[in-house]
Amino acid sequence: MSDKLTALLERLKSHQRDLILAMAEHDGMPAGSALRQVAELENVIAAVEAVADEERGRARG
């Protein structure tokens, strides 16, 4: 995986983790907007991982 993709992936995961930990600090159900942010980050993380897999495949082949 390229250094740029690795750095992006780490930033995304870190931000998602921070959001989840912040939600855990409060009692009750998290706000819908916070849940959407976490879900959107999960989708972007999956997309970045897919691109990284494609790049690794190209580097091998």
C-alpha positions as CSV (number, residue, x, y, z in Angstrom):
1,M,0.0,0.0,0.0
2,S,1.4,3.4,-0.8
3,D,2.4,5.7,2.0
4,K,-0.3,8.2,1.0
5,L,-3.0,5.6,1.2
6,T,-1.7,4.3,4.5
7,A,-1.6,7.8,6.0
8,L,-5.2,8.5,4.7
9,L,-6.4,5.2,6.1
10,E,-4.9,5.9,9.5
11,R,-6.4,9.4,9.6
12,L,-9.9,8.1,8.8
13,K,-9.7,5.3,11.3
14,S,-8.4,7.7,14.0
15,H,-11.2,10.1,13.4
16,Q,-13.8,7.3,13.4
17,R,-12.4,6.0,16.7
18,D,-12.4,9.5,18.2
19,L,-16.1,9.9,17.3
20,I,-17.0,6.5,18.7
21,L,-15.2,7.2,22.0
22,A,-16.9,10.6,22.3
23,M,-20.3,8.9,21.8
24,A,-19.4,6.4,24.5
25,E,-19.0,9.2,27.0
26,H,-22.6,10.1,26.9
27,D,-25.6,8.1,28.3
28,G,-28.4,7.3,25.9
29,M,-28.5,6.9,22.2
30,P,-26.0,9.0,20.2
31,A,-27.3,11.7,17.8
32,G,-28.2,10.5,14.4
33,S,-25.7,12.9,12.8
34,A,-22.9,11.3,14.8
35,L,-24.0,7.8,13.8
36,R,-24.1,8.9,10.2
37,Q,-20.6,10.2,10.4
38,V,-19.3,6.9,11.8
39,A,-21.2,5.0,9.0
40,E,-19.9,7.3,6.3
41,L,-16.3,6.9,7.6
42,E,-16.8,3.2,7.6
43,N,-17.7,3.3,3.9
44,V,-14.8,5.5,3.0
45,I,-12.4,3.3,5.0
46,A,-13.7,0.3,3.1
47,A,-13.3,2.1,-0.2
48,V,-9.7,3.1,0.6
49,E,-8.9,-0.5,1.6
50,A,-10.3,-1.7,-1.7
51,V,-8.2,0.7,-3.7
52,A,-5.1,-0.4,-1.6
53,D,-5.9,-4.0,-2.4
54,E,-6.1,-3.1,-6.1
55,E,-2.8,-1.3,-6.0
56,R,-1.2,-4.3,-4.3
57,G,-2.6,-6.5,-7.0
58,R,-1.2,-4.3,-9.7
59,A,2.2,-4.2,-8.0
60,R,2.4,-8.0,-8.0
61,G,1.2,-8.5,-11.5
